[in-house]
C-alpha cells in the first residue's frame, strides 16, 4: 500500500496492490475483501444497528463528518482491466470482487485498487481520529477475508475486534505531514524526511492478520526492548518511572514466552486505546485516589491484560468470532497463572482487605483470581449465561466482555487442576506453535488436549464449552468413623463432571481427591485423616451454580443451621453463613414526611432463589411507624422461552391522606418470557396478582369510595426496546366485587435519522360491569386514582397544590386537567409528542370519554414537553386544550405538570440495560 494521510480531512488516500494466492483446493470465481471502515458510513449499517441495540446514542447523534466510509475509485486485475465488484446496503462492510476467469488452486492473481478511507472519530470505538489531531488506526484498509470450508468468511463489523482476515504479508509506504509521528507494530524499514512538508515511512510485516498504526502530533509511545521483542506502549501511569515500567514489561513478556510461546513478530503495540476497549473490569477501574491497589500493580495488571490480548490476536490464526472462547480462555487462564506466580497473596479488594472495617465481609477474603467465578456466576444466577462455544456476535454485552471471558479462563484452569501433570499448559504451547505454521481452529486445540490426556474429557467440550448446563452437587448419606468417611454425591442437575472433595481440619486442607460421579447411587470411602469437615469444590475449581450445600461437618452429622452474619450494605454470597444485610433508608411522601428506616435483606451480589426485604421506618410528620416488606421465590427454567417464574408477596403501610393510613397486601405470580436469541431485546411478562387494600376512613376523602377492597389483576406485557425503536404492548384485566374492567395500551417511540423523536401512545379501557358510586375506580383522564397503589405518588390524595401536579404516564395520559377528569364507562385516548429541538418537544393528546347517563365527550390538549430524561424527569407546559388558551389563563403555574422518579434502582437500570 501507498498511503497519503490528510489529518485535516481525516482521510487516507490509498493505492493498493494485492497479490492473492489461492492456497485452497477450490477454484475461485470471486474474492472477498473486508471493508470494516465503511461500517461507519451511515446510521443503518449492521454496526449502527448494533450500537442502537446496546443503547449507545453517540453514533446516531454524531455529525456526518464524524463518521467514516470507503470510496473506491478504481479496481483492476493484473492486466489493468476493470473488475466488477459489489457492496450492498445490507453488507456495507465487505466487497465481493468478481473475477473474469476462475482462479485455480495454487495460482495467484494481482489486484490493483485506488480508494479513499474517511476515518471516523475515535469516540465510537476508541479507534479513529482523536481530539488531539492524531489517528489510532485499525481495520482502515481493504483486506482479503479468511477462506475456510470452501468459502470466504463474510463478517459484519460489530465493534468486537474479530475481523477474519487472511494471513498476509504487508509492505506499507505511508506519507504523513512532518509535524506528526507514527508508531506501528510492523517492522520499520526506513524514513525519508527530504520533503519540507511530508515524511515517508516504509514498514513491512509477514504472516500477519492485521496491524496497528498510531499517528500523533506529539509522540506518547515509549519503546522497551528486551533483545527479542520491542514493545511500544503509551499506557497511562505517571507515578512509575521508566525503570519500574521496564521491569514489569520484561516480567510479563518473559512469562508469556515461557507459558505460551515466543511471539512470532519483532514488535508489538500495547496502547491505551486497546486497554480502554477491553479493560480489566473490577475495582482497578476506580479513580487512582481511591484505588485499593498500588500504582505498580495497576500498571502491571493493565499491561498484562492488554499485552496478552494483542499477543494472542496477532499470533493465533483462528476464526476470531467463531472460536472466540479459545482466545479468551488462554488469555484469562494465563493471567490466573501469572497472578499465582507473582501475586499469590493479592486479594480482590487489594489493601482494603487489611482494614478492620471490612474484615467481616466475605468479599475481603477472596483472592484476586477468585473474582472471575463471581462475574460468571452473576450471569448464571440471572439465567443469562451463554455457551462458551457460541460465536462472539451472539453474546450479550456483559457475557462478551466479562462473564464468558472469565468463565473460559476458569474452565481451562478447572481442566488443568483435574488432569494435572502440566497437560493443559503443554497443550496451549503445542497449539500456539501450530498456529505459526497453519490456519487453525478450536478443534485443533481440542484434539491436542484429548491426545495428551490419559483421561476421557469429552464432558469438558460437551458440557463446559458447548452448553449452558449448570453444575450443582451436594453430599448425601454421610457417615464417618474415626479413620474413614463414607458418603454419596447427589447431582441436582444430572450433569456429571468431575468434582474435588476436600477434607478440612480447622480450615486447613488435610486431603483432596477428585471423583467422577456417574450416578446418584455411587458410594465413596476416603481415609479421614482427622478431618472435621468435608467440602465439595472448596477452592471453586468447578464452575458450580450453588456452593451453599457443599459441606458437611464431621463433628456432628445432625443438620445444623448456618450461623447468622450481619453485614452493612452489600457483600458477596458466603456459603457458610446466613447473611443478613442492613442499610439505612429514607423515604418521603407528603403525609408521612421523611421516613427514616433501616432495611434488612438477604440480597447479596449474586441472585438467590429466595429473597426477603424488610424495611421498617418511622414517619416523622405523622409520628407513626410505617414501612414495607417483600418476600419472593424465583424458579428459573434453563431451556425454555419461559425462563423465570417469580412468586412473591409484598406489604406496604403508609399514609394516603393527612390522617389516614393504608395497608396493601400483594401476592403475585410473574411469568417472564424471552426470545431464544438472548440479544433480542423483546421481553414478555404475564402477571397474576391479588391486591388487597385496607384504608383507614378519613374526613379528608369524601368520594364515597369503599375503604377496603380486593382486586384480582391479570396483566400481559410485550416490549421490545432499543435506541431507535421502542414498542410496548400491554393488556390489563381487573375483577372486584363492585367492578370489572379491561384495558389495553400500545406505545411506540421512534428516533429518526435527523435525530427527531416521535412518541405515540394509544390507550383504551372499558368497564365490564360497574356498581360503584364514586370515581375512585374510574378511568382517569390526566391522573389515575391509583387504587392499586402501584405508582409512587408523593401526594396521592391532593386535588390542588404542587403535589397534585405530579404526572404519571398512565390511563388517559392527558396533561391538562379537563372536566370530566374521570370516566366510569369507557375511555380511549391517543398521546403524541415530537421533538422540536434537543430535549424540547411538542405534545398533543386527543380522545373520547364516556360515563353513565352522559354523552361521549371529545377531549384534546397540547403543549410543550421538556423531556430531560424520558419517564424519569419531564416537565409539561400546557398551551391549548378544551379549557382554551391555558398559557394566558390565571394561576398558570398550577397547570404545569411534572414527572420525577427518585428511585435509584430505576435510574440505574437506564445505565445497565446496555449490558444485559
TAGI-V945015 format. One record per helix or strand of 2 or more residues. SS is the DSSP state (H for helix, E for strand). FROM is the first residue (numbers start at 0). TO is the last residue. Records with the same first field share a line. If there is no record, write none. Layout:
# TAGI-V945015
SS=FROM-TO + FROM-TO
This chain:
# TAGI-V945015
E=1-5 + 10-20 + 27-33 + 68-75 + 83-85 + 93-102 + 107-117 + 127-128 + 134-136 + 142-144 + 146-147 + 150-151 + 167-176 + 180-183 + 186-191 + 197-207 + 212-215 + 221-224 + 229-232 + 266-269 + 472-479 + 483-490 + 498-504 + 507-514 + 522-526 + 532-535 + 550-552 + 563-567 + 577-588 + 592-600 + 609-618 + 623-635 + 641-656 + 659-673 + 681-694 + 707-720 + 724-734 + 738-750 + 756-769 + 778-779 + 821-822 + 825-836 + 839-849 + 856-868 + 872-880 + 883-884 + 896-899
H=35-39 + 45-52 + 57-60 + 63-65 + 241-258 + 271-276 + 282-284 + 287-289 + 294-312 + 323-341 + 349-353 + 355-357 + 361-364 + 367-380 + 391-393 + 396-418 + 422-433 + 441-451 + 457-464 + 801-804 + 885-887 + 891-893 + 903-911
